[in-house]
Amino acid sequence: MSTSGTGALAFLRKENIVAPDGYNRWRVPPASIAIHLCIGSVYAWSVFNTPLTRDLGVVALLLTIGVYLRLFGSSQWLLFALV
């Protein structure tokens, strides 16, 4: 393996993977939590979609469109409007 910076795996060299001085490492955990929440919300929707459709009798597409219209259709973002 070559130690020069022109190889295909040059991005794995220590100089390229160590954080520079002044890098704020506390930005990483909130970003990773946000990503996991996004992934989890998609998984939760896929898990609860069938029981919600069965119990409420609403087609999932119509329910999704209704939620988006409720959230983004008005200029007021009130908590009681989502319930």
C-alpha positions as CSV (number, residue, x, y, z in Angstrom):
1,M,0.0,0.0,0.0
2,S,1.3,3.4,-1.0
3,T,1.6,6.2,1.6
4,S,1.4,8.9,-1.1
5,G,-1.6,11.1,-1.3
6,T,-2.5,10.1,-4.9
7,G,-3.7,6.5,-4.3
8,A,-7.3,5.3,-4.4
9,L,-7.4,5.0,-0.6
10,A,-5.7,8.3,0.2
11,F,-8.8,9.6,2.0
12,L,-8.1,7.1,4.8
13,R,-4.8,8.5,5.7
14,K,-4.5,9.9,9.2
15,E,-4.1,13.4,8.0
16,N,-7.4,13.3,6.3
17,I,-9.5,11.6,9.0
18,V,-8.4,13.5,12.2
19,A,-10.6,16.5,13.0
20,P,-8.8,19.8,12.6
21,D,-8.2,22.2,15.5
22,G,-11.2,24.0,16.7
23,Y,-13.7,21.4,15.4
24,N,-16.7,21.3,17.7
25,R,-17.4,17.6,18.4
26,W,-20.6,18.4,20.2
27,R,-22.3,18.9,16.8
28,V,-22.1,15.2,16.0
29,P,-24.5,13.7,18.6
30,P,-27.5,16.0,17.9
31,A,-27.0,15.4,14.2
32,S,-26.9,11.6,14.7
33,I,-30.0,11.7,16.9
34,A,-31.8,13.7,14.2
35,I,-30.9,11.2,11.6
36,H,-32.0,8.3,13.7
37,L,-35.3,10.1,14.4
38,C,-35.9,10.4,10.7
39,I,-35.1,6.8,10.1
40,G,-37.2,5.7,13.1
41,S,-40.2,7.8,11.9
42,V,-40.2,6.0,8.6
43,Y,-40.0,2.6,10.3
44,A,-42.7,3.5,12.8
45,W,-45.0,4.6,10.0
46,S,-44.4,1.2,8.2
47,V,-45.2,-0.7,11.4
48,F,-48.3,1.3,12.5
49,N,-49.7,1.9,9.0
50,T,-51.6,-1.4,8.7
51,P,-53.3,-1.2,12.2
52,L,-54.2,2.4,11.7
53,T,-55.7,1.7,8.3
54,R,-57.6,-1.3,9.6
55,D,-59.0,0.4,12.7
56,L,-59.7,3.8,11.2
57,G,-60.6,2.7,7.8
58,V,-58.5,5.3,6.1
59,V,-56.3,4.6,3.2
60,A,-52.6,5.4,4.1
61,L,-52.1,7.7,1.1
62,L,-55.1,9.8,2.1
63,L,-54.0,9.9,5.7
64,T,-50.5,11.0,4.7
65,I,-51.8,13.7,2.4
66,G,-54.1,14.9,5.2
67,V,-51.3,15.2,7.7
68,Y,-49.1,17.1,5.2
69,L,-52.0,19.5,4.4
70,R,-52.6,20.0,8.1
71,L,-49.0,20.8,8.8
72,F,-48.0,22.8,5.8
73,G,-51.4,24.1,4.5
74,S,-51.8,26.8,7.1
75,S,-49.6,29.5,8.5
76,Q,-50.4,28.6,12.1
77,W,-48.3,25.8,13.6
78,L,-50.3,25.1,16.7
79,L,-50.1,21.9,18.7
80,F,-53.8,21.4,19.1
81,A,-54.3,21.6,15.4
82,L,-52.3,18.4,15.0
83,V,-54.3,16.4,17.5
